[in-house]
Amino acid sequence: MKNKIIITTGGTAGHIYPMLGLYDHLSNKGYKINFVTDERGKKYFSSELLSKVTILKINSPFNLSGWSKIFSFFNLIFASIFSFFFLIINRPNLVIGSGGYAYFPILIAASLLRINIIIYETNIILGKTNKFFYKFCKKLLVGFDDVNFFPKKFHSKTVYTGQLLRTSFLNVIQKKTTNENLTILIIGGSQSSEFFGKNLAKIFLDIDKEIIPLKIYHQCKFDKFDEIKSTYGKFLNYELFDFNPDIIDLMSKSDIAITRSGSSTLSELVAVNLPFIAIPLPTSLDNHQFYNAKYYENKNCCWILEQHNFNQENLKKLINEIINNNRQQLNNKINNMKVYSTINALENFEKEIIRYL
């Protein structure tokens, strides 16, 4: 009988993509996998795989008030009851959970049914849901090798595996561009649309006119396209895009990225050896995006500009410095990234989970 595993995670790209990489790896090894997520995650699955995914009807109980908060907690209870019977019917040997409130119902049901649990933390700061389930899990697997931000009581079960990547990012060879212009990729999805859209276009216009020709690939929400087009004005050498499953192609064409600092995004940039300027989301829980970026800055893989003291001149000056030294800073960071792009997190992960099957 094949070992049965349930993978459960929240429905954002940063949560789904690492778990999709794990799903592909374990499926290819012959494990029987069920995938559970919430409504937000549908768009990240192929139509073929979506038919095998269980969608939980669940909303975040955080940052709500009044009746909305009460409804959300009842919703959580109903999702947990559904999860309880779902696990009884499917009888998995192991449940793997990662990424926020959305996997709470499955893990609470698994705890009650005494099913083995492994949790995975992609950020350098331990999330609230992972803290809650630490006492119930067999192992806490982590994407960063620095656990100094974890309270000591969480160290005994913690094992470093590395950052999980979706399949398309495995064994990627970074293409070095030789264009005379500088190609910049702006990513971060909905978390970057408004701030990046308002603050970057004018800087690029000035750099393009005064320093070096630019090519811009700019990710933003589709409903912001017209607004951002108007900020670019007469600057013609740019492309806007919303969700792009082939983002790796744009990464391979770019010289540098400007990004938020979700762990999944940063690990993918490191995997393709694309240096980046991180502007962490200041409202991220426990400021984890800043500390994710700080980890890579300490390894000389990136630069950090903080949003609370961001100004256009600082970014313009930084890009000017990168250009003036004949891109040597970029090459140094590429070489430093290569250390982390060789870590086989999927194999490390599998070695840990087979102990509990």
C-alpha positions in Angstrom: 0.0 0.0 0.0 1.3 3.4 -0.9 2.0 5.9 1.8 -0.7 8.5 1.9 0.1 12.1 2.6 -2.0 15.2 2.8 -0.4 18.5 2.1 -2.3 21.6 3.3 -1.5 25.2 3.0 -3.0 28.7 2.5 -4.1 30.0 -0.9 -1.5 32.6 -1.7 1.2 32.1 -4.3 4.0 32.3 -1.6 2.4 29.4 0.2 1.1 27.3 -2.7 4.3 27.2 -4.9 6.7 25.6 -2.4 4.0 23.0 -1.6 3.4 22.4 -5.3 7.1 21.6 -5.6 6.8 19.1 -2.8 3.7 17.6 -4.3 5.4 17.0 -7.6 8.5 15.5 -6.0 6.6 13.1 -3.7 4.1 12.1 -6.4 7.0 11.2 -8.7 8.4 9.1 -5.9 5.2 7.1 -5.8 3.5 8.6 -2.7 -0.2 9.1 -2.8 -0.9 12.8 -2.2 -4.0 14.8 -1.4 -3.8 18.6 -1.5 -6.0 20.9 0.6 -6.1 24.6 0.4 -8.6 27.5 0.5 -10.6 29.3 -2.2 -7.7 31.7 -3.0 -5.5 28.9 -4.2 -7.6 27.7 -7.2 -5.9 29.9 -9.7 -2.4 28.4 -9.0 -3.4 24.8 -10.0 -3.6 23.4 -13.5 -7.1 22.2 -14.4 -5.9 18.6 -14.2 -4.5 19.0 -10.7 -7.3 21.1 -9.5 -9.7 18.1 -9.8 -7.5 16.4 -7.1 -7.5 19.4 -4.7 -9.9 19.8 -1.8 -11.0 23.4 -1.3 -11.8 24.5 2.3 -14.4 27.3 2.7 -12.5 29.3 5.2 -11.8 33.0 5.9 -9.2 34.7 8.0 -10.4 35.5 11.6 -7.7 38.1 11.9 -8.1 41.9 11.4 -11.9 41.6 11.6 -14.4 42.9 14.1 -18.0 42.6 15.1 -20.2 40.1 13.3 -17.5 39.4 10.6 -15.2 38.1 13.3 -17.9 36.0 14.9 -18.9 34.5 11.5 -15.2 33.8 10.7 -14.7 31.8 13.9 -17.9 29.8 13.2 -16.6 29.2 9.7 -13.3 27.9 11.2 -15.3 25.5 13.4 -17.3 24.1 10.5 -14.1 23.7 8.4 -12.5 21.8 11.3 -15.5 19.5 11.5 -15.3 18.9 7.8 -11.6 18.2 8.1 -12.2 15.7 10.8 -14.4 13.5 8.6 -12.2 14.2 5.6 -9.3 12.7 7.4 -11.3 9.7 8.6 -12.4 8.9 5.0 -8.9 9.4 3.5 -6.9 7.9 6.3 -3.5 9.5 5.6 -0.3 8.3 7.2 1.0 11.9 7.5 -0.2 15.5 7.3 2.2 18.3 6.2 1.1 21.8 6.9 2.5 25.2 5.9 1.5 28.8 5.6 -1.0 30.6 7.8 -4.6 30.2 9.1 -5.9 28.2 6.2 -4.3 24.9 7.3 -5.5 25.2 10.9 -8.7 23.0 10.3 -6.8 20.1 8.9 -4.1 20.2 11.5 -6.5 20.5 14.4 -8.4 17.5 13.1 -5.2 15.5 12.5 -4.1 16.3 16.1 -7.4 14.9 17.5 -7.1 11.8 15.3 -3.5 11.3 16.4 -2.2 11.4 12.8 1.5 12.3 12.4 2.0 16.0 11.6 5.0 17.8 10.1 4.9 21.6 9.8 7.1 23.7 7.5 8.1 27.4 8.1 9.4 29.2 5.1 10.0 32.6 6.9 12.8 33.4 9.2 10.2 34.4 11.8 8.0 31.5 13.1 4.3 32.1 12.3 1.5 32.0 14.8 -0.1 28.9 13.4 3.2 27.0 13.4 3.8 28.1 17.0 0.4 26.8 18.0 0.9 23.4 16.3 4.6 22.9 17.4 3.6 20.9 20.5 1.5 18.5 18.3 4.0 18.1 15.4 6.7 15.5 15.0 9.1 17.9 13.3 9.3 21.6 12.4 11.1 21.9 9.1 12.5 25.3 8.2 13.6 27.1 5.0 16.3 29.3 6.7 19.3 27.9 8.5 19.2 30.7 11.1 16.8 29.9 13.9 18.0 32.7 16.2 14.6 34.3 15.9 12.8 31.2 17.2 12.3 31.0 21.0 14.6 28.3 22.4 11.6 26.1 23.3 11.0 25.6 19.6 14.6 24.4 18.8 14.4 20.7 19.8 12.1 19.6 16.9 13.5 22.0 14.3 15.4 20.7 11.3 16.8 22.9 8.5 15.9 21.6 5.0 16.2 24.7 2.8 13.6 26.5 0.8 11.2 24.4 -1.2 10.8 25.5 -4.9 8.3 24.8 -7.5 9.5 22.3 -10.1 10.2 24.8 -12.9 12.9 26.4 -10.6 14.9 23.3 -10.1 18.3 23.1 -11.8 17.9 26.4 -13.5 21.0 28.0 -15.0 21.0 31.8 -14.7 21.3 33.5 -18.1 23.5 36.5 -18.1 22.2 39.3 -20.2 24.6 41.2 -22.4 22.3 44.0 -23.4 23.5 47.6 -23.2 20.4 48.6 -21.3 19.5 47.6 -17.7 16.5 45.3 -17.4 14.5 45.5 -14.2 11.8 43.1 -13.0 9.3 44.4 -10.5 7.4 41.7 -8.6 5.4 41.2 -5.4 1.9 40.8 -6.7 -0.9 42.6 -4.8 1.4 43.6 -2.0 3.5 45.7 -4.3 0.9 47.1 -6.8 0.0 50.4 -5.1 3.3 51.4 -3.6 5.5 50.3 -6.4 3.1 51.8 -9.0 3.2 55.2 -7.4 6.9 55.4 -6.6 9.0 53.7 -9.2 7.9 55.1 -12.6 9.3 58.6 -12.1 12.6 57.2 -11.0 12.8 55.0 -14.1 12.0 57.9 -16.3 14.9 59.9 -14.8 17.4 57.0 -15.0 16.4 56.2 -18.6 16.9 59.8 -19.7 20.0 60.6 -17.6 22.0 57.4 -17.0 21.2 54.3 -19.0 18.3 53.0 -21.2 16.0 50.7 -19.2 13.7 47.8 -19.9 11.0 47.3 -17.3 8.8 44.3 -16.5 6.3 45.4 -13.9 3.9 43.1 -12.1 0.7 44.6 -10.8 -3.0 43.7 -10.5 -4.9 43.9 -13.7 -7.3 46.5 -12.4 -4.3 48.8 -11.8 -3.0 48.6 -15.4 -4.5 52.0 -16.6 -3.4 53.8 -13.4 0.2 52.6 -13.7 0.3 53.2 -17.5 -0.5 56.8 -16.7 2.3 57.1 -14.2 4.8 55.8 -16.8 3.6 58.4 -19.3 5.9 58.7 -22.3 8.3 56.0 -21.1 7.6 53.3 -23.7 10.0 50.5 -22.9 7.9 48.6 -20.3 5.5 45.7 -20.0 2.8 45.3 -17.4 1.7 41.8 -16.3 -0.5 40.3 -13.6 -0.2 36.7 -12.6 2.4 35.0 -14.8 3.1 31.2 -14.4 6.2 31.7 -16.6 7.8 34.3 -14.3 11.1 32.3 -14.6 11.4 33.5 -18.2 11.2 37.1 -17.2 13.7 36.5 -14.4 16.1 35.0 -16.9 15.9 38.1 -19.0 16.4 40.6 -16.2 19.5 42.1 -14.6 18.0 43.0 -11.3 14.6 42.7 -9.5 12.8 45.0 -7.2 10.6 43.0 -4.9 8.7 42.6 -1.6 10.3 40.0 0.7 8.1 37.0 1.0 10.3 33.9 1.5 9.0 32.1 -1.6 9.8 35.0 -3.9 13.2 35.5 -2.5 14.1 31.9 -2.7 13.1 31.8 -6.4 15.2 34.9 -7.1 18.2 33.2 -5.4 17.5 30.0 -7.3 18.0 31.8 -10.6 20.8 33.9 -9.2 19.0 37.2 -9.9 20.2 40.0 -7.5 17.4 42.0 -6.0 16.5 45.2 -4.2 14.1 44.3 -1.4 11.5 46.7 -0.1 9.9 44.7 2.6 6.2 45.0 3.3 6.1 47.0 6.5 2.8 45.5 7.7 4.0 41.9 7.5 3.4 39.9 10.6 6.2 40.4 13.1 8.0 42.3 10.3 9.1 38.9 8.9 9.6 40.3 5.4 12.4 42.6 6.7 14.2 39.8 8.4 13.8 37.5 5.4 15.6 40.1 3.3 18.1 40.9 6.0 19.2 37.3 6.0 20.2 37.6 2.3 21.6 41.0 2.7 24.0 39.6 5.4 25.1 37.1 2.8 25.7 39.9 0.3 23.0 38.6 -2.1 20.8 41.7 -2.1 20.1 45.3 -1.1 17.4 46.5 1.3 15.4 49.8 1.1 12.8 50.2 3.8 9.5 51.7 2.9 9.2 54.0 6.0 12.2 56.0 4.9 12.0 55.3 1.1 12.7 58.1 -1.2 13.2 58.2 -4.9 16.7 59.7 -4.7 18.0 56.7 -2.6 16.8 54.2 -5.2 18.1 56.3 -8.1 21.5 56.6 -6.3 21.7 52.9 -5.7 20.9 52.0 -9.3 23.5 54.6 -10.5 26.1 52.9 -8.3 25.3 49.5 -9.7 25.7 50.8 -13.2 28.9 52.9 -12.6 31.0 50.0 -11.4 30.4 48.0 -14.6 27.9 45.7 -12.8 30.5 44.2 -10.5 28.2 44.4 -7.6 25.6 42.4 -9.5 28.2 39.7 -10.4 29.4 39.5 -6.7 25.8 38.9 -5.6 25.3 36.3 -8.3 28.3 34.4 -7.1 27.1 34.5 -3.5 23.7 33.3 -4.5 25.1 30.2 -6.1 25.8 28.7 -2.6 22.1 28.6 -1.8 20.8 27.5 -5.2 22.6 24.2 -4.9 20.7 23.1 -1.7 18.4 20.2 -2.5 15.5 21.0 -0.1 13.1 18.5 -1.6 15.5 15.5 -0.9 16.2 16.9 2.6 12.4 17.2 3.2 11.7 13.7 2.0 14.4 12.3 4.3 12.6 13.8 7.3 9.1 12.8 6.4 9.9 9.1 5.7 10.6 8.7 9.4 7.0 9.2 10.2 5.2 7.1 7.5 
